[in-house]
Amino acid sequence: RAAWIDAGAGVALGHTRLEILDLSPTGAQPMVSASGDLVLTYNGEIYNFRELRARLESLGRTFRGTSDTEVLLEAFDAWGTVSALSRVDGMFAFALWDRRRRALTLGRDRMGEKPLYYGRLGERFAFASELAALRALPGFDGAIDRDALTLFLRHKYVPAPHTIYHGVRKLPPASVLTVGDSGSIPEPTPYWSLFDLLAD
């Protein structure tokens, strides 16, 4: 387990690492970009990371290790979040802290293979890849969302963006959510749509 903290901004990112690609310390998360502007924690696998790495190297980007995490992070730094996601093939959920913009962006893969939950716990905004992690945080009240319970009884599961807990949401697939200095939580923004793809 590891953590990265920006005390001045009141931001902390944590990560429990499943070591598959690049078992060295250069693959550890949370990971800071070469520019120092971005910090990433992510769960998943980028299938085309070698191809993306080659493209980034052709742009003059250099890499410390061989992980797909570093490739995803440098892609965000080089192309911006949405443009980078249009080039990524994989399954993932991520949190990206932009130190210059003082903004936190959450995102999920196109099919929603990796979950990501978020909400306001008291005065804090929190997110996690599992509801159990949010339940462990101070300020979590655990009130049941009656609308979500109705959906569960109707469909036998709780569809995104709902969760069983009041005030906690599940980020929909193929979406990003950016929280800035205002602290308000906007609606997620889709960056890809299967319907648009089928319409082309």
C-alpha positions as CSV (number, residue, x, y, z in Angstrom):
1,R,0.0,0.0,0.0
2,A,1.2,3.5,-0.8
3,A,-0.1,7.0,-0.6
4,W,0.7,10.4,-2.2
5,I,-0.4,13.6,-0.4
6,D,-0.7,17.2,-1.6
7,A,-1.3,18.8,1.9
8,G,-1.7,22.3,0.5
9,A,-4.5,21.2,-1.8
10,G,-6.0,18.8,0.7
11,V,-5.7,15.9,-1.7
12,A,-4.6,12.3,-0.9
13,L,-4.3,9.4,-3.3
14,G,-3.9,5.8,-2.1
15,H,-3.1,2.6,-3.9
16,T,-2.8,-1.1,-3.1
17,R,-0.7,-2.5,-5.9
18,L,-1.3,-5.8,-7.8
19,E,2.0,-6.2,-9.5
20,I,1.7,-7.7,-13.0
21,L,3.6,-5.3,-15.3
22,D,6.9,-3.8,-14.2
23,L,7.4,-5.2,-10.7
24,S,10.1,-2.7,-10.0
25,P,9.7,0.5,-7.9
26,T,9.3,2.4,-11.3
27,G,5.9,0.9,-11.6
28,A,4.6,1.9,-8.2
29,Q,1.5,4.0,-7.7
30,P,0.4,6.7,-7.1
31,M,2.7,7.8,-9.9
32,V,3.9,11.3,-10.7
33,S,4.3,12.3,-14.3
34,A,7.7,13.3,-15.7
35,S,6.6,16.9,-15.8
36,G,5.5,16.8,-12.2
37,D,2.1,18.2,-13.1
38,L,0.0,15.0,-12.9
39,V,-0.5,12.2,-10.3
40,L,-2.2,9.0,-11.2
41,T,-3.6,6.1,-9.3
42,Y,-5.3,3.5,-11.5
43,N,-6.6,-0.1,-11.5
44,G,-6.6,-2.1,-14.8
45,E,-4.6,-3.0,-17.8
46,I,-3.9,-1.0,-21.0
47,Y,-3.7,-3.6,-23.8
48,N,-2.1,-1.3,-26.4
49,F,0.4,0.4,-24.0
50,R,3.4,-0.6,-26.1
51,E,2.0,1.0,-29.2
52,L,1.1,4.2,-27.2
53,R,4.6,4.2,-25.6
54,A,6.2,4.1,-29.1
55,R,4.0,7.1,-30.2
56,L,4.9,9.0,-27.1
57,E,8.6,8.3,-27.5
58,S,8.3,9.6,-31.1
59,L,7.1,12.9,-29.5
60,G,10.2,13.0,-27.3
61,R,8.7,11.5,-24.2
62,T,11.1,9.4,-22.1
63,F,10.1,6.7,-19.6
64,R,11.6,5.5,-16.3
65,G,10.1,2.0,-16.3
66,T,8.1,-0.4,-18.4
67,S,4.6,-0.2,-16.8
68,D,1.4,0.6,-18.6
69,T,0.7,3.0,-15.7
70,E,3.5,5.3,-16.8
71,V,2.3,5.1,-20.4
72,L,-1.2,6.1,-19.4
73,L,0.0,8.9,-17.2
74,E,2.3,10.3,-19.9
75,A,-0.5,10.0,-22.5
76,F,-2.7,12.1,-20.3
77,D,0.1,14.7,-19.9
78,A,0.9,14.7,-23.7
79,W,-2.7,14.7,-25.2
80,G,-5.1,15.6,-22.4
81,T,-7.5,13.3,-20.7
82,V,-10.2,12.8,-23.3
83,S,-7.9,12.7,-26.3
84,A,-5.7,10.2,-24.5
85,L,-8.7,8.0,-23.7
86,S,-9.7,8.0,-27.3
87,R,-6.4,6.2,-28.1
88,V,-6.5,3.7,-25.1
89,D,-7.6,0.1,-25.4
90,G,-8.1,-1.5,-22.0
91,M,-10.0,-2.0,-18.9
92,F,-9.5,0.6,-16.1
93,A,-10.7,3.0,-13.5
94,F,-8.5,5.9,-12.6
95,A,-8.1,9.1,-10.5
96,L,-5.9,11.8,-12.0
97,W,-4.8,14.8,-9.9
98,D,-3.8,17.8,-12.0
99,R,-1.6,20.0,-9.8
100,R,-1.7,23.0,-12.1
101,R,-5.4,23.1,-12.5
102,R,-6.1,21.8,-9.0
103,A,-8.6,19.4,-10.4
104,L,-9.3,15.7,-9.8
105,T,-10.6,13.6,-12.7
106,L,-12.1,10.2,-12.3
107,G,-12.6,7.9,-15.3
108,R,-13.7,4.4,-16.3
109,D,-13.1,2.2,-19.3
110,R,-15.6,2.0,-22.2
111,M,-17.4,-1.2,-21.1
112,G,-17.2,-0.5,-17.4
113,E,-15.1,-3.6,-16.5
114,K,-13.5,-1.8,-13.5
115,P,-15.8,-0.1,-11.0
116,L,-15.3,3.4,-9.4
117,Y,-17.4,4.8,-6.6
118,Y,-17.5,8.4,-5.4
119,G,-19.4,10.8,-3.2
120,R,-19.3,13.4,-0.5
121,L,-18.6,12.1,3.0
122,G,-19.2,15.1,5.3
123,E,-17.0,17.9,4.0
124,R,-14.8,15.6,1.9
125,F,-15.0,14.2,-1.6
126,A,-13.9,10.6,-1.6
127,F,-13.6,7.8,-4.2
128,A,-12.6,4.2,-4.3
129,S,-12.7,1.1,-6.4
130,E,-14.8,-0.8,-3.8
131,L,-17.7,0.3,-1.6
132,A,-16.0,-1.3,1.4
133,A,-13.2,1.2,1.2
134,L,-15.7,4.1,1.4
135,R,-17.5,2.4,4.3
136,A,-14.2,2.4,6.2
137,L,-13.8,6.2,6.0
138,P,-14.9,8.6,8.8
139,G,-18.1,10.4,7.8
140,F,-19.7,7.5,6.0
141,D,-23.2,7.2,7.4
142,G,-24.4,4.1,5.4
143,A,-28.0,5.3,4.9
144,I,-29.7,3.2,2.3
145,D,-30.8,4.9,-0.9
146,R,-34.5,3.9,-1.3
147,D,-34.6,4.6,-5.0
148,A,-31.6,2.2,-5.5
149,L,-33.3,-0.4,-3.3
150,T,-36.4,-0.2,-5.6
151,L,-34.1,-0.6,-8.6
152,F,-32.5,-3.6,-7.0
153,L,-35.9,-5.3,-6.3
154,R,-37.0,-4.6,-9.8
155,H,-33.8,-5.6,-11.7
156,K,-31.9,-7.8,-9.2
157,Y,-29.0,-5.4,-9.3
158,V,-28.3,-1.7,-8.8
159,P,-27.5,0.0,-12.1
160,A,-25.0,2.8,-12.4
161,P,-24.9,5.6,-11.4
162,H,-26.8,4.4,-8.3
163,T,-25.4,2.5,-5.4
164,I,-27.2,1.0,-2.5
165,Y,-25.9,3.9,-0.3
166,H,-27.4,7.4,-0.3
167,G,-25.0,10.0,-1.6
168,V,-22.6,7.5,-3.1
169,R,-22.5,7.1,-6.9
170,K,-20.9,4.7,-9.3
171,L,-19.2,6.4,-12.3
172,P,-20.9,5.1,-15.5
173,P,-18.8,3.3,-18.1
174,A,-17.0,5.5,-20.7
175,S,-17.3,8.5,-18.5
176,V,-15.1,11.1,-16.8
177,L,-15.9,13.3,-13.8
178,T,-13.8,16.3,-12.9
179,V,-14.0,18.0,-9.5
180,G,-12.3,21.4,-9.2
181,D,-11.7,23.9,-6.5
182,S,-15.4,24.8,-6.1
183,G,-15.9,21.4,-4.4
184,S,-19.2,20.8,-6.2
185,I,-19.7,17.4,-7.9
186,P,-20.7,17.8,-11.5
187,E,-22.5,15.2,-13.6
188,P,-20.2,12.7,-15.3
189,T,-19.4,13.4,-19.0
190,P,-19.3,10.6,-21.5
191,Y,-16.2,10.4,-23.7
192,W,-17.4,7.5,-25.9
193,S,-20.7,5.9,-26.9
194,L,-21.4,2.5,-28.4
195,F,-24.5,4.0,-30.1
196,D,-22.4,6.7,-31.8
197,L,-20.0,4.0,-33.0
198,L,-22.9,1.9,-34.4
199,A,-24.4,4.9,-36.1
200,D,-21.2,5.6,-38.1
